[in-house]
Amino acid sequence: MTARYEVAIYNAEVRRLVYTGDHHRDLADSWSETHYVEVVAENADRARAKIFNRYPRDRGFVIEAVKEA
């Protein structure tokens, strides 16, 4: 059975750059703040995996929380 999850995510690189008054070359400054993304998945671990497929860790994305919506 699947459920809808809300994932809180931000970009650590953008956050660091904005804090120092700079800008990321590819991502908007808004990624320094938490974004909430909904995803349908079988469980919270699968929700995390789906989000990291779309927003990769190696590009600086960090998941703060995952909760069932």
Secondary structure, 3 states (H helix, E strand, C coil): CCEEEEEEEEEHHHHHHHHCCCCCCCCCHHHHCCEEEEEEECCHHHHHHHHHHHCCHHHCEEEEEEEEC
